[in-house]
Amino acid sequence: MSLSTEQVTEVLRTVIDPNTGKDLVSTRSARNIRVDGGDVSLEVELGYPGKSQFDLIRKLAVAAVRQLPGVSNVSVSVSMKIVAHAVQRGVKLLPGVKNVIAVASGKGGVGKSTTAVNLALALSAEARVWACSTRHLRSEPADDAGYRRRPESSDGQTMEPLEGHGVQANSIGFLIEQDNPMVWRGPMVTSRARTTAAPDQLARPGLPDRRHAAGHRRHPAHAVAEGAGYRAVIVTTPQDIALLDAKKGLKMFEKVGIPILGIVENMAVYCCPNCGHVEHIFGQGGGEKMCADYGVDLLGSLPLNLSIREQADSGHPTVVADPDSPVAELYRGIARKVAIKVADKARDMTSKFPSIVVQNT
């Protein structure tokens, strides 16, 4: 009996993507299956940012197909396709950005800035990422403001992003001294005029520097921002007082129709580097209980670790400073969960619809 594409399809139903927990056929990831005698070729297209997962998925598919009798050679190519996903009603997609992820807490001091930066860096290894409203992302040598230089403007109205560790970023903090507050009154925040809508400008990727233009023509897959966005990640510590504010932040996003992707529990546990003693300084199980109460997922728990703070303050966050460390792997795991949750949302179809213009004739 000769080998058939149906046989290959059936065996691919047993191949489970460890990141999504779903098989390659039901997710329509396996495509263009071809059988020529004993030679089998197929493509696997992931719907989430996952460059680091290509080799793993390829090996799983090859191993499964090789089990079929009569197979002599298997060729599997893996790619990914990142699309824009629908946002809350009445909100327009940002030009040049497919998906926006907000990192928020409702409370200061729980580590949302450090979490946002490390998530952006982790995602940047999988797809193109834009980061805004953060100044902790930089490459040395840097000035006291956190970057090698201040932003430039080619048109006198918009400011171009700076780049650190391969991620473009923008922040109003790039324009002011470290100890100067930035006070925005209502018109500054809400005005749609190009010269005054500062938050709007920060959220839009600027034009890339000419030196990097060739590599920056593709639109970012995700924008990671500390603040408001189309989907939210809530950061909290296990401490009761932090959870109270995190719950308020979660309810605020729900009221304005912004989906919650999940909760990150920061500073969950401290492990003494000298004796190995483990202590839950800020309490235990608070993040898990909040997830159970509000029906959201716990994306991951991060330790209270001196190196995380030192690396963030130095401008080399953990994901790039110590990429092989257990903490960096935790950040990458959280980032992957976030990306997959975004990919599970309904796709945005507004670009498929024609523009309708009503004119008086």
KOLDOGU-720611 format. One record per atom (N, C-alpha, C): x, y, z. Coordinates in pm, whole numbers, plus 32768, in hexadecimal, padded with zeros to 4 digits. Layout:
XYZ
...
This chain:
80557F898000
800080008000
8059807D8000
803B80DA7FA5
808C81547F9A
806481B98005
80C682098028
80B28271808D
805782DE8057
8000831680AA
7FA3837E807E
7FAB83F980D7
7F7B846980A3
7F7884E480F2
7F1A84D78168
7EB18485815A
7E53847081C8
7E99842E823F
7EF283CF8222
7F3C838E828D
7F9783F082D6
7FD784448288
802F84A982C4
7FDE85098319
7F6B853282E7
7F16858D8332
7EEB855083B6
7EC684D183B4
7E988490842E
7F0784858496
7F808467846A
7FEC845B84CB
801284E38503
7FFF854D84B5
801C85D584E5
7FB78602854F
7F4485BF8554
7EE285DD85BE
7F1885B58647
7F7C85608647
7FB6853586C7
8029858F86F3
805185EB869E
80BF864686BF
808686BE8709
80A586CA8788
8071873587DB
80DA87A387EA
80B4881C87C7
810C888E87DE
811388A48875
818A889688B1
819388A28943
8173892D8976
8172898F8920
81568A18894A
80C08A35894E
807589F988F4
7FE58A1288EF
7F94899E8929
7FD18927892F
7F8788B2895D
7F27887C88F5
7F3488A98878
7EDA8880880D
7F29883C879D
7EE587E48751
7F2C879D86E6
7F3A87F4866A
7F9287CA8610
7FB5881B859B
7F47881E8532
7EEA87BE8537
7E7F87B984D3
7E09880E84FC
7DDC88008579
7D67884C85A6
7D8188E285A4
7DFD890A85B7
7E1F899985B4
7E3E89C98526
7E35896F84C5
7E53898E8439
7EE389BF8427
7F38898F847F
7FC689B38473
800B89608408
7FE688E083FC
801F888A8396
7FDA88A48311
802988BB82AB
7FF188DC8228
804F88AF81B9
801788B0813E
8064888C80C6
80AD880580D7
806187A08102
809A871B8113
80A786DA8089
811E86AB806B
8138866A7FE9
817C85E38000
814D85807FB5
818684F97FBC
81B184CF7F31
822F84A97F23
8265847A7EA4
82B083F97EBF
826A83897EAF
82A783097ED2
82BE83047F68
833F82F87F90
836082F6801D
838B837E8053
838783E37FFE
83AF846B8027
833584BA8054
833F84F580C8
82D1854580FF
830585D1811D
82BD863680F3
82E086C18113
826387098143
82758765819E
820587B581D0
82388835820E
81DC88908224
81FB890F8264
81AC891882E6
81EA8956834B
81A5897383C9
81AC8A0983DF
81388A4883E9
81328AD883FD
80F88AF58487
814B8B2E84DE
811E8B518565
80D58BD68563
806E8BE185B4
801F8C5C85B9
804B8CB98628
80BD8C9F8663
80F08CF186D1
81868D0886BE
81BF8D7086FD
824F8D8686F2
829B8D128731
82E88CCA86E0
83298C548717
83A48C2786CA
83FC8C8486A6
84748C5D865C
84C78BF786A8
84CD8C06872C
851D8BAB877D
84E18B1F8782
84648B118757
84208A91875E
84228A4586DA
84578A818671
84548A4485EC
849589B985ED
850D89AF8625
855689318621
850C88C5866F
84D488E886E2
848988878732
8410885386E6
83C388AD86AB
834A88858661
8371882F85E9
83DC885585A6
840A88088532
842E8779855A
8477876A85C8
84A086E485F4
8427868F861B
83C486CD865C
834B86828683
830086508608
82F486A685A2
82AB867F8529
82F6861484DC
8379862384CF
83CA85C08487
83C2853884CB
83D085388550
83CD84B9859A
834884728589
82DA84BE8588
825684808579
8244844484EE
826A848E8487
8256845E83FE
82AF83E683E1
832583E28419
838183728401
834A82EC8435
82E782F3848E
82AC827884C3
82588230845C
822E827783F5
81D9823B838E
822B81D98339
81F181658318
8239810682C3
824A813D8236
82C1812581FE
82DB81508175
831A81D9816A
832B821F81D9
836782A481D4
83FE829881D0
843C82D8816D
84CD82D48160
850D835C817D
84C383C88165
84FB844D817B
848B84AD81A3
84A885028208
844585638237
848385EE8237
843D864D81F9
846A86D881F6
83FC87308231
841D8778829D
83BB87CE82E1
83F6885982EE
83B088BB82B8
83D9894782C9
8378898A832A
83AF89D88386
835D8A1A83EC
836A8AB183DD
82FA8AF583E4
82F88B8883DC
828C8BBB843A
827B8C3C843F
82118C758492
81D08CE88446
81548D01846A
810A8D70842E
80C48DBC849D
80EE8E3984B4
80B38E8B851D
804D8EE884DE
7FD48EE68510
7F6A8F3A84DB
7F358F958548
7EEF8FFE851F
7EAE9057857F
7E30901585B3
7E1890268634
7DA18FEC8672
7D429059869F
7CC49039869E
7C5B909C86B7
7C6D90DE8740
7C4D915F8744
7C5591AB87C1
7BC891D187EC
7BBF9217885D
7B3B923A8890
7AF39298882F
7A6F92948832
7A1E92E087D4
7A39937587E0
7A4493B6876D
7A599445876A
7AEA9470876E
7B479410877B
7BD594318781
7C17940886FE
7C66946186C5
7CAA94458648
7D34940C8664
7D6093B3860B
7DE6937C8615
7E4D93EA85FF
7EBE93E08643
7F2A943F862D
7F6D942285A8
7F8794898557
7FCE947284D9
8057943484F4
807493C884AE
80F7938B84BB
8106932C852F
809D9318857F
80A492BC85F0
8032925885E6
805191D985EC
7FEA917385DE
7FA091578660
7FE8915586CF
7FAA9137874F
7FEE918687BD
7F9E91B7881D
7FD29205888C
7FB891BB890F
802091B0895F
8016916D89E1
803991D28A4D
7FDC91EB8AA8
7FF692478B16
802391F78B90
8087922B8BD6
80B491F08C54
809092528CC2
8037922A8D1A
800092878D7D
7FF392438E04
7FD692958E6B
7FC6925B8EEF
7F5D92A28F42
7F5493268F35
7EFE93738F8E
7F4993A29008
7FC9937A9013
8018939D9089
80AA93AB9061
80EF9407909D
817D94189082
81D293B790D2
8249939B90A1
82A9934D90ED
829A92B790E6
82469284908B
823791F39083
828B91B69013
82D0920B8FC6
832B91D88F60
82F491D48ED4
828F92278EB5
825592208E2F
82B492548DC3
830692BA8DE2
836592ED8D80
83CD92848D5D
840692448DC2
846891DB8DAC
842991668D62
83AE91448D87
836990D78D43
834E90FA8CB1
832091748C97
8302919F8C0D
837E91988BB6
83EF91C88BEA
846A91C98B9C
8499913C8B7D
849790E58BE2
84C5905C8BCB
846690108B6F
83E4902B8B77
83868FEB8B1A
839E901B8A8B
83B9909D8A7B
83D590D389F6
8452909389BB
84B990848A0D
8534904689DE
85208FB389BE
84D28F6E8A10
84B68EE189F6
84688ED08974
84058F26895E
83B68F1E88E3
84078F468869
84698F9D887B
84B88FCC8809
850C8F5C87CC
85258EF28819
856C8E7E87E3
85108E2A878A
848E8E408795
842C8DF2874B
83F08E3F86D5
83E38EC286E3
83A68F15867B
83CF8FA58693
83A88FFD8637
83CD90898645
837690CD86AF
83B691198709
83709154877C
839391E78787
832F923587AD
833E92C387C9
831C92D9885C
836F932588A3
8356933E8930
834593D48947
82E093FA8996
82CE948889B2
82B5949D8A46
82C895188A70
82B495418AFB
831194F88B5A
838A94DC8B2C
83EE94A18B85
847794D48B5E
84C894F38BC2
854D95288BA8
85B994CD8BE2
859594528C07
85F593F88C44
863C93A08BDE
862093B68B5E
8654935F8AF5
86C493A98AAE
873F937F8ABD
87AB93CB8A80
882493728A66
887F93A68A14
88FD936589FB
896C93C18A28
89D4938B8A62
8A4593DC8A8E
8AA093FA8A18
8AF0946B8A1C
8AED94CD8A89
8A7495298A7E
8A3B954C8AF0
89C2959D8AF1
89D796178B48
8986967E8B2F
898F96F58B81
893996E28BFE
893597498C53
88EC973E8CD1
885697308CBC
8825975B8C49
879597518C2E
876E96C58C05
87D1966D8BF0
87AF95E38BD2
87CD95B68B46
87E896148AEB
880695EF8A62
888496368A34
88BC960289CB
8935963A8991
892096C98961
88A796E88937
888A976E8904
87F7978C8919
87D298088900
8744982E890A
870198188883
867D98098884
863797F28806
8648986787A6
864298488725
864898AE86BD
85C198B78679
85AD99248631
8530993985E7
85519966855A
8521991D84F8
853C9940846D
84DB99A78437
846599B58478
84019A128446
83DD9A8084AB
841D9A7F8520
84019AE58583
837F9ACF85D0
833A9A5F85B7
82BA9A4585F9
82B899BE8641
82F7995C8606
82FA98D88643
838898B48668
8398986286D1
841F983C86F8
843897AA86D5
84AF979386A0
84D3970D8675
84FE96BB86EE
84E5963886E9
850595E3875C
859B95CF876C
85C295AC87E4
864A957F87FE
864994E68801
86BE94AB87FB
86C6941B87F6
872393E68862
86F7937F88A6
874A933B890A
873892A688FE
87A5925E88EF
87A391CC88E6
8748919B8875
874591E88807
86F891BE8792
866591E08797
863792268800
85AA924B880C
859E92E38807
854A931587AD
852F93A487A7
84D293CA8819
84EA943F8854
8499946A88C5
8487950188C4
841D952E8904
840295BC8911
83CC95D8899C
83F0964989D3
83C1966F8A57
83D197068A67
837297438AA9
837E97D18AC7
83F697E88B24
841F977D8B6A
849297868BC2
851397A28B78
851897878AF5
858F97A48AA7
85A6983B8A97
853D988A8AAE
8544991A8A92
855B996E8B0E
855499318B82
855F997F8BFD
85CD99478C56
85F899968CB5
865C99668D14
861C99038D74
867198B18DB1
863E98458E05
85E798758E78
860898EB8EB1
85BE99188F27
8550997C8F07
8532998D8E87
84C899EA8E5F
844499A08E4A
83D799CD8E88
8355998E8E6F
831D99BC8DE9
82CA996B8DAC
8285998F8D31
81F1999D8D51
81BF9A198D4A
81349A358D6B
80E69A468CE9
808299F18CD6
802B99FB8C62
7FA19A278C8E
7F739A978C5B
7EEA9AC18C74
7E8F9A808C0C
7E0D9A8C8C23
7DAB9A4A8BCC
7DC19A5E8B38
7DCE9ADB8B07
7DE09AF08A78
7E5C9AAC8A40
7EC89AA68A91
7F419A668A62
7F2C99D18A4D
7EDC99938AA4
7EC799038A9C
7E6298DF8A31
7DF9992F8A20
7D89990689CB
7D8899478942
7DD399B2892E
7DCF99F888AE
7DFE999E883C
7DBF99AB87CA
7DE7995C8756
7E4799A986FD
7E669A258721
7EC59A7186D1
7F4D9A2F86D7
7F959A2B866A
801599E68664
807B9A2486C1
806F9AA786D9
80D59AE9872A
80BD9AD987BF
80479AA987E7
80299A9F8876
80079A1588A5
7FE799BA884B
7FBC99358875
803698E08895
807998FF8903
80F598B98926
80E09824893C
807A97F9898A
80679769899C
805097208919
8009976188BD
7FEC9724883D
806D970E87EE
80C7977187F3
8145976487AB
819C96F587E5
819D96E98869
81F1968488A8
81C595F88880
814395E7886A
810E9562884D
8121953A87BC
814C95988765
815A957A86D8
81ED956C86B5
821494FB867A
82A094EB8653
82CB955885F4
833B95978612
836E960085BC
83B995C78546
83EB961E84F2
843895F2847F
84C095C084AE
84EF9550847C
856E951A84A9
85E4956C8477
8650956684BD
86CC95A48494
86F69567840F
873295B783B8
875695868334
87B6950F833B
8809950B83A2
8867949D83AD
8820941883BD
87A8941B83F6
875F939F8411
86E6938E83B4
86D893E78352
865D93E98302
8642936482BE
86AA9324828B
869592A88240
8658923C8297
867D92388315
864A91D0836E
85CC91F683B6
859C927083A4
8529929F83F3
84AF92BD839E
84AA92898327
843992A982D1
83BB925F82FB
83CA91ED8339
835491A18364
831991DF83E1
829591DA83E8
82519211845D
826691B984D6
826991F3854D
827A91A285C5
8205914385DA
822290CE8610
81B790718632
816E90A186AE
81B990D4870F
817C90FD878D
81BD917D87C0
816E91CE8801
81A2923F884C
818B922188DF
81F4922E892E
81E9921789BE
81F8929C8A04
819292C38A4F
819293478A8E
816B933D8B1F
81A493968B6E
817893A18BF9
810794098BFA
808D93DB8C0A
801B94378C07
7FA593F98BC2
7F5C94498B74
7EE1941A8B35
7EFF93D48AB1
7EAB93748A8D
7EBE932D8A10
7E4492DD89EB
7E50928B8981
7DDF923F8951
7DC991C089A2
7E33918C89E0
7E2A91178A38
7E89912E8AAB
7E6790F88B1E
7EB3911E8B95
7EED90A48BDC
7F6690B98C10
7FA6905C8C6C
7FAF90A48CF2
7F7990688D5B
7F7A90A58DDF
7FF1906F8E2F
804090C98E67
80B190A38EBB
808F90C28F4C
80A790628FA4
808F90779032
80F590299083
80FC90489102
81468FF2915F
80DF8FA591B0
81098F3E91FB
80A78EF09248
806D8F3D92BF
80A38FB292DD
80798FFF9352
7FE8902E9345
7F9D902893B0
7F0F904B93AD
7EF990D9937A
7F4A913993A8
7F3491C49381
7F4F91DA92ED
7FAE918E92B5
7FC891969225
7F57915691D7
7F2290E8920B
7EB490A391C7
7E3790F991C1
7E1E91499229
7DA991A09229
7DAD920091B4
7E23923C919C
7E30929A912C
7E32925290A6
7E6D91DC90A3
7E6F918F9027
7DE1916A8FFD
7D8D9149905F
7D0291279041
7CB8919F9007
7CD69216903E
7C97928F9008
7CC492A88F79
7D4592938F60
7D7792A28ED8
7D3692418E79
7D2691C58EA4
7CE591608E51
7C5591888E31
7C0B91B48E96
7B7F91DC8E80
7B7592568E25
7BD992B18E30
7BD893268DD9
7BE492FC8D48
7C3F92A08D29
7C4E92718CA0
7BD0922B8C71
7B9391DE8CC8
7B1891998CA2
7AA991FC8C7F
7AA192688CCB
7A3592CA8CB4
7A4393108C2E
7ABD93218BFF
7AD093648B7E
7AE492FF8B0D
7AC992808B2A
7AC9921B8AC0
7B5091E98A94
7BB691F78AEB
7C3C91C78AC7
7C50913C8B04
7C6690D68AB1
7C76904E8AE4
7CF390418B3C
7CE98FF18BA4
7D598FD48BFC
7D9C8F538BCD
7E1A8F5B8BA7
7E628EE68B79
7E8C8E8C8BEC
7EA08EC78C60
7EC78E778CD4
7F108ECB8D3B
7F3E8E888DA2
7F7F8ECC8E12
800C8E968E24
80698EF28E3B
80F38ECE8E5E
81078EEC8EF1
812E8E878F3D
81498E998FCB
81DF8EB48FDC
82018F2D9000
828C8F55900E
82B78F4E90A1
83388F3C90B7
83708F34913F
83288EC99192
830C8E599150
82BB8DF0918F
83078DA791FD
83898D9791EC
83D58D49924E
84668D78924F
84A48D7292C3
85318D9792D0
85808D1B92FB
85EC8D0192B3
86438C9092D4
86CC8CC792F9
86F78CAF9371
87788CE193A1
87E98CA3934E
883E8CF69310
88AA8CC092BD
89168C7A930F
891A8C919390
89828C5693E4
895B8BCF941E
88E18BCA9458
88B88B4E949A
88488B049453
88098B4693EF
879D8B0593A5
87168B0993E9
870C8B50945A
868C8B5A94A0
86278BA7944A
85AD8B739443
85438BB193F3
84E18BF9944F
84C38C75942D
84698CC5947F
84058D0E9425
83858D079447
831D8D5093FD
83098DD69445
835E8E359425
83638EB3946E
82E08F019462
82A48F0193EC
822A8F4F93D6
81AB8EFA93DB
81B58E849415
81418E2D941C
81488DC093B2
80EA8D6693B6
80EE8CF3935D
80648CD69323
80628CBB92A0
7FE78C91925F
7F858D01923D
7FAE8D7F9250
7F528DED9234
7F2C8DF891A1
7F908DE7914A
7F748DEE90BA
7F198D7F908B
7F308D0690BD
7EDB8C959098
7E4B8CA990C6
7E3A8CDE913E
7DB38CF59172
7D6B8D609120
7DB38DCA90FA
7D768E3390A8
7D4C8DFB9021
7D9F8DA58FE6
7D7B8D678F66
7CFD8D138F74
7CF58CC78FE1
7C7F8C738FF8
7C028CC8900E
7C118D379055
7B9E8D8D9072
7B688DD38FF6
7BC08DF58F99
7B978E458F25
7B9A8DF88EA1
7BB68D788EA8
7BB08D258E30
7C178D468DC7
7C908D6B8DF1
7CFC8D868D93
7D6F8D278DB2
7DD08D228D56
7E3F8CC48D64
7EB78D048DA8
7EFD8CB48DF6
7F7D8CDD8E2F
7FE88CC28DC6
80218D2C8D8F
80848D1E8D23
81098CEC8D58
81278D0A8DD5
81A48CDD8E0F
81C48D278E8E
82208CEF8EDD
824E8D2E8F58
82E38D488F4E
830C8DBE8F7A
83988DE68F73
83CF8DF79000
844C8DD89016
84848DE0909D
84AE8E6F90C1
84BE8E859142
84FD8EFF9174
85938EE6916E
85D48F24910C
865D8F0290ED
86AF8F8090DA
87228F89911F
877690009117
87A69019908A
87C48FB09040
87FA8FC18FB9
879590028F5A
87138FE68F6D
86AD90238F17
86B290BA8F25
86BA90EA8FA2
86BF917A8FBA
874191B68F85
87B291768FA1
883391AB8F76
883D91B08EDE
880F914A8E9C
881891458E0A
87BD91AD8DC9
874491BF8E00
86E992238DCB
872392AF8DDD
875A92CC8E54
879293508E6E
880C936D8E17
885693068DF2
88CE931A8DA0
88AF932E8D0D
882F931A8CE8
880993278C5C
881792A68C0D
883892398C52
884191B68C12
87E491558C5B
8762915A8C3A
870291038C80
872690708C76
86ED90228CCE
87138F968CE1
87148F458C60
86B18F598C0B
86A58F078B92
871F8F148B38
87608F8A8B38
87D98F9B8AE7
88588F928B3A
88508FB58BBB
88C78FB18C10
88EE8F238C35
888C8ECE8C4B
88A68E448C75
88418DE88C32
884A8DDB8BAB
87E28D958B5F
87D28D028B81
88398CC48BBA
88318C368BD9
88038C1B8C69
87E48C848CB2
87BD8C748D3E
872D8C438D4A
870C8C048DBB
86828BD88DD2
861F8C4B8DCF
86488CC18DFF
85EE8D348E00
85CF8D628D72
86348D668D1B
861E8D8B8C90
85BE8D2A8C4C
85CB8CAA8C6E
85718C458C35
84E28C5B8C66
84D38C898CE3
844E8CAA8D16
840F8D1B8CC5
845D8D838CA9
842B8DF38C5A
84048DC48BCD
84588D708B91
843A8D408B0A
83BA8CEB8B0A
83A98C9B8B73
832F8C4A8B7C
82B38C9F8B88
82BA8D088BDA
82498D638BEA
822B8DAA8B66
82958DD88B24
82838E1F8AA4
82418DC48A3D
82698D468A3C
822F8CE989DB
819B8CD189F8
81798CC68A77
80EB8CB68A9C
809A8D308A72
80D28DA78A87
808D8E218A60
80758E2389CA
80DD8E03897C
80D18E0588EB
80698DA288BA
80668D2C88F5
80048CC688CC
7F768CF188F0
7F668D318962
7EE18D618988
7EB08DCD8928
7F0B8E2388FD
7EE68E878899
7EBC8E428817
7F098DDC87F0
7EEC8D958773
7E668D4C8776
7E378D2987EE
7DB88CE487FA
7D408D4087EB
7D578DC487F0
7CE98E2387E4
7CB98E2A8753
7C408E5C8742
7C078E6A86BB
7C5C8EC98668
7C6A8EAA85E9
7CBB8EFD8591
7C728F7F856D
7CC18FE88557
7C889066852B
7C6F90608494
7BF5907C846B
7BD0907283DE
7BB490FA83A0
7BCD916683E9
7BAB91EA83B4
7BF7920A8335
7C7191D6832A
7CC091F282B1
7C8791AE8236
7C2F9149824C
7BF3910281DC
7B79914B81A4
7B4291A781F4
7AC991EB81CA
7AEC92668177
7A9F9280810F
7AB992F880BF
7A909375810B
7AD293E480EE
7AAE9464812C
7A32949C80E6
79D194C68134
795694FE80FC
795495948118
794C95E280AF
794B967380B9
78C496A78085
788196F780D5
7801973180AE
781997C28087
77F397E5800D
7805986D7FDC
778298A47FA7
777399277FB4
76FF99697F77
771C99827EE3
76C199587E8E
76D6996D7DFF
766999C57DC5
